[in-house]
Every structure is written in structure tokens, then in C-alpha cells.
Amino acid sequence: MTEEIAKIIRKAWSTQARLLYATPEVAVWVGLHDPAQQRVLVFNADNPKATQQVDALTGTWLLVLHPGTETVQQWFDQHGYLAFESGNDFAAVAAYGLPRQPLVNLTVNAVWKDVQIKRLNSLQTVRPGVVIPLAFSMQGSPAGTLKLSFRLLDPTGQVVARIDKVPDEQIRAGLLAPPDVVPGLYTVVALLYDTKSLIPIPDRNGQTPTVLTMIRIENVSESMAADDPND
């Protein structure tokens, strides 16, 4: 089971990624499969400086969890943007973005019958392998069976990343730009759907999915030349 966690880490790994083991024990179990050799930290709750270590984190992080590490994940949920979580009851890996620079207020026009996205804060340019942060302010009282699916589409319209969230007044979410993604202009969309029927619900303009914003994914060399620390 820890080998599967290591495979997920290797698939998401890039020059932008960093790895945090939530305990020394899980570091040993997953580390046996050698998923990453650099930019690796091990959280030790017995270390009095452990909290300070976490408080200073920025960038794109792959967090390896197992039961009893809820405090670490809660910190990431409060400060970061979850792009995915995968695993089992024994161990899991979650990808979070902790952006270094302030997010930009982007104009959006996303209105459905029972819910509206009022504001989206994000970044306009990222590198491959980076978690794109999405901070939403919403309005409305949708039915309890509805979910929003946020997706990153490549220039051909193919989904390269997605995360689903229950509508709420404030939503923090992330989309992991795949490490092997081709640089270019990508589209962030939202799809409202019923979790029971899985039927998409068109927006007030009859569109599904609804386009939210465009994100440019640059080569690492291009973004470094622009001195853009968005990892």
C-alpha cells in the first residue's frame, strides 16, 4: 500500500514540488520506495520547533499522511489550497499549494439558478507542476446534493486537472498543473452537478461548463527569466 503512495508522489513530482512526511514513521514506510531524494522534510510533533517549521512553508507540497496526523493537515487546509488527496486508511498523499505571492482578483461571470460565484482570487501565470490556488466567494443556498467541479482544460479542451467541492460562501481549492503539461494558455472552468444523478446543471446562459478565467502555464526558464516566484 505504501508503494502506491510512492507512485502517486512520483507522478506529481516536479522541480517545483516539495515533500513533507507527517511523521517519521510514515517517512520510513513510504521512503523505502524512494519517491523523492531532494526537497524532503519530516514533521516530528515531538520537536518543539516543528510548528515553526511548518509555518514557514511556501510552494507546492505533497503531504504524506496517516491516522493521527490530522493537526498537520488542518494547518494545510487553513493556509493552503488542496488539489487532490489519494490513498487509503493506512496512508494518503495530498497536494497543496502555498503561494508565495498575493493572489489577484479576477473578474468572473458564473451564475446558476441557486448559486453564484461572486469573486475569484488566483494567479494568472504558473509553472508546470505548481498547484494553482483558487479562492472563491459565493452566494446562494443550493440543494445539499449539488457539487461544483473545478477543472483545468488544455488548449484542446481536455481536462488535465480537477477538484470537486460542496458549494459554500468561501471555497479554497487547487488545481495541480501536471509536471509534463505543455506550456500555453489554459482555461479554468466550473461545472455544477447533482451528486445523485451526476447530471450537469447549465448556468443562466445555458452553458456547461462555465468558463471562469484563463491561466498561462510557462516554461520554468521563462518564469525564472521573469523572476516570478510562483512555485
C-alpha positions as CSV (number, residue, x, y, z in Angstrom):
1,M,0.0,0.0,0.0
2,T,2.9,2.4,0.6
3,E,4.2,1.6,-2.8
4,E,1.1,3.1,-4.3
5,I,1.6,6.3,-2.3
6,A,5.2,6.5,-3.7
7,K,3.8,6.1,-7.3
8,I,1.4,9.0,-6.8
9,I,4.3,11.1,-5.5
10,R,6.5,10.3,-8.5
11,K,3.6,11.1,-10.9
12,A,3.1,14.6,-9.3
13,W,6.8,15.3,-8.7
14,S,8.5,18.2,-10.5
15,T,11.3,20.7,-9.9
16,Q,8.6,22.8,-8.2
17,A,7.4,20.2,-5.7
18,R,8.4,19.6,-2.1
19,L,7.6,16.5,0.0
20,L,6.5,16.6,3.7
21,Y,6.1,13.4,5.7
22,A,3.7,14.0,8.5
23,T,5.6,11.6,10.9
24,P,9.0,9.9,10.9
25,E,7.2,6.5,10.8
26,V,5.4,7.2,7.5
27,A,8.7,8.6,6.2
28,V,10.3,5.2,6.7
29,W,7.4,3.2,5.2
30,V,7.0,5.3,2.1
31,G,10.6,6.3,1.8
32,L,11.5,2.6,1.3
33,H,10.2,3.1,-2.3
34,D,12.4,6.2,-2.8
35,P,9.8,8.6,-4.3
36,A,11.9,11.7,-3.9
37,Q,15.5,12.4,-3.0
38,Q,15.5,16.2,-2.7
39,R,13.4,18.9,-1.1
40,V,12.1,16.5,1.6
41,L,11.1,17.3,5.1
42,V,9.9,15.1,8.0
43,F,7.5,16.6,10.5
44,N,8.1,15.5,14.1
45,A,5.5,16.5,16.6
46,D,7.9,15.9,19.4
47,N,10.2,18.6,18.1
48,P,9.4,21.9,19.9
49,K,10.3,23.8,16.7
50,A,8.1,21.6,14.4
51,T,5.3,24.2,14.3
52,Q,7.7,27.0,13.4
53,Q,9.0,24.8,10.6
54,V,5.5,24.3,9.1
55,D,4.6,28.0,9.5
56,A,7.4,29.0,7.2
57,L,6.4,26.7,4.3
58,T,5.6,28.0,0.8
59,G,5.3,26.5,-2.7
60,T,3.8,23.3,-3.9
61,W,3.8,20.5,-1.3
62,L,3.0,16.8,-1.4
63,L,1.9,15.9,2.1
64,V,2.1,12.2,3.2
65,L,-0.4,11.4,5.9
66,H,-1.6,8.5,8.1
67,P,-4.0,8.3,11.0
68,G,-3.1,10.7,13.9
69,T,-1.7,13.4,11.7
70,E,-4.9,15.5,11.4
71,T,-3.3,18.5,13.0
72,V,-0.8,18.9,10.2
73,Q,-3.5,18.5,7.5
74,Q,-5.7,21.0,9.3
75,W,-2.9,23.6,9.1
76,F,-2.6,23.0,5.3
77,D,-6.3,23.2,4.9
78,Q,-6.4,26.6,6.6
79,H,-3.3,28.1,4.8
80,G,-3.1,26.2,1.6
81,Y,-5.1,25.1,-1.4
82,L,-5.9,21.4,-1.7
83,A,-5.5,20.0,-5.3
84,F,-6.1,16.3,-4.6
85,E,-5.9,13.6,-1.9
86,S,-5.4,9.9,-2.7
87,G,-4.7,6.8,-0.6
88,N,-6.4,4.6,2.0
89,D,-7.0,4.3,5.7
90,F,-3.3,3.5,6.3
91,A,-1.6,6.3,4.4
92,A,-2.5,9.0,1.9
93,V,-0.8,11.8,-0.1
94,A,-2.4,15.2,-0.6
95,A,-1.1,18.0,-2.9
96,Y,-1.4,21.6,-1.6
97,G,-0.4,25.0,-2.9
98,L,1.0,27.6,-0.6
99,P,1.6,30.6,-2.9
100,R,4.4,32.9,-2.3
101,Q,2.8,36.0,-3.8
102,P,-0.6,37.6,-3.2
103,L,-3.5,36.3,-5.3
104,V,-5.0,38.5,-8.0
105,N,-8.7,39.4,-8.0
106,L,-10.0,38.0,-11.3
107,T,-13.3,39.0,-12.9
108,V,-15.8,36.1,-13.2
109,N,-19.3,35.7,-14.5
110,A,-20.7,32.5,-13.1
111,V,-24.3,32.4,-12.1
112,W,-26.6,29.4,-11.8
113,K,-30.2,29.2,-10.5
114,D,-29.2,28.7,-6.9
115,V,-25.6,29.7,-6.6
116,Q,-23.3,32.5,-7.9
117,I,-19.5,32.9,-7.8
118,K,-19.1,36.5,-6.7
119,R,-15.3,36.6,-6.7
120,L,-12.2,34.5,-7.7
121,N,-8.7,35.2,-6.5
122,S,-5.9,33.3,-8.1
123,L,-2.7,33.6,-10.1
124,Q,-2.5,34.5,-13.8
125,T,0.8,32.7,-14.5
126,V,2.2,29.5,-13.1
127,R,4.8,26.8,-13.9
128,P,4.2,23.2,-14.7
129,G,3.9,21.1,-11.5
130,V,2.5,24.0,-9.5
131,V,-0.8,24.0,-7.6
132,I,-3.0,26.8,-9.0
133,P,-4.7,28.4,-6.0
134,L,-8.4,29.2,-6.3
135,A,-10.2,31.3,-3.6
136,F,-13.9,31.7,-4.2
137,S,-16.5,33.9,-2.6
138,M,-20.0,32.6,-3.3
139,Q,-23.6,33.5,-2.8
140,G,-26.8,31.4,-2.7
141,S,-28.4,28.4,-1.0
142,P,-28.0,25.4,-3.3
143,A,-29.6,22.0,-2.6
144,G,-27.5,19.6,-0.5
145,T,-27.0,17.2,-3.4
146,L,-25.1,19.8,-5.6
147,K,-21.4,20.0,-6.1
148,L,-19.1,22.2,-8.1
149,S,-16.4,20.6,-10.2
150,F,-13.4,23.0,-10.9
151,R,-11.4,21.9,-13.9
152,L,-8.3,22.9,-15.8
153,L,-8.6,22.5,-19.6
154,D,-5.8,22.4,-22.0
155,P,-6.0,24.4,-25.3
156,T,-7.8,21.4,-27.0
157,G,-10.4,21.3,-24.2
158,Q,-9.1,18.2,-22.5
159,V,-9.3,18.1,-18.6
160,V,-5.8,17.9,-17.1
161,A,-6.8,18.6,-13.5
162,R,-10.0,18.7,-11.4
163,I,-11.2,19.0,-7.9
164,D,-14.8,18.9,-6.6
165,K,-16.2,21.0,-3.8
166,V,-19.5,21.4,-2.0
167,P,-20.8,25.0,-2.6
168,D,-20.1,27.3,0.3
169,E,-19.7,31.0,1.0
170,Q,-16.0,30.6,0.9
171,I,-14.1,27.9,-1.0
172,R,-10.4,27.2,-1.1
173,A,-9.4,24.8,-3.9
174,G,-6.4,24.0,-6.0
175,L,-5.6,22.6,-9.5
176,L,-2.3,20.9,-10.0
177,A,-0.8,21.8,-13.4
178,P,0.7,18.4,-14.4
179,P,4.5,18.4,-14.4
180,D,4.6,17.3,-18.1
181,V,2.0,19.8,-19.2
182,V,2.7,21.7,-22.5
183,P,3.2,25.4,-21.8
184,G,0.4,27.6,-23.1
185,L,-2.9,29.3,-22.2
186,Y,-5.2,27.1,-20.1
187,T,-8.9,27.5,-19.1
188,V,-10.3,27.2,-15.6
189,V,-14.0,26.2,-15.7
190,A,-16.7,25.3,-13.2
191,L,-19.4,22.6,-13.6
192,L,-22.3,22.5,-11.2
193,Y,-23.8,19.0,-11.0
194,D,-26.2,16.9,-8.9
195,T,-24.3,14.2,-7.0
196,K,-27.2,11.8,-7.2
197,S,-27.9,11.9,-10.9
198,L,-24.5,13.3,-12.0
199,I,-26.3,15.5,-14.4
200,P,-24.6,18.8,-15.1
201,I,-26.7,22.0,-14.5
202,P,-26.4,24.7,-17.1
203,D,-25.7,28.3,-15.9
204,R,-28.1,31.2,-16.6
205,N,-26.6,31.5,-20.1
206,G,-27.3,27.8,-20.8
207,Q,-23.6,26.9,-20.7
208,T,-21.9,23.9,-19.1
209,P,-19.2,24.0,-18.1
210,T,-18.9,27.7,-17.2
211,V,-15.6,29.5,-18.1
212,L,-14.1,31.3,-15.1
213,T,-10.7,32.5,-16.2
214,M,-7.5,31.8,-18.2
215,I,-4.2,30.7,-16.7
216,R,-0.9,30.9,-18.6
217,I,1.5,28.0,-17.9
218,E,5.0,29.0,-18.7
219,N,8.3,27.1,-19.1
220,V,10.4,27.1,-16.0
221,S,13.1,29.0,-17.9
222,E,10.5,31.7,-19.0
223,S,9.1,32.3,-15.5
224,M,12.6,32.3,-14.0
225,A,13.6,34.9,-16.5
226,A,10.6,37.0,-15.5
227,D,11.6,36.5,-11.8
228,D,8.2,35.2,-11.0
229,P,8.4,33.0,-7.8
230,N,5.0,31.3,-8.2
231,D,6.1,27.9,-7.1
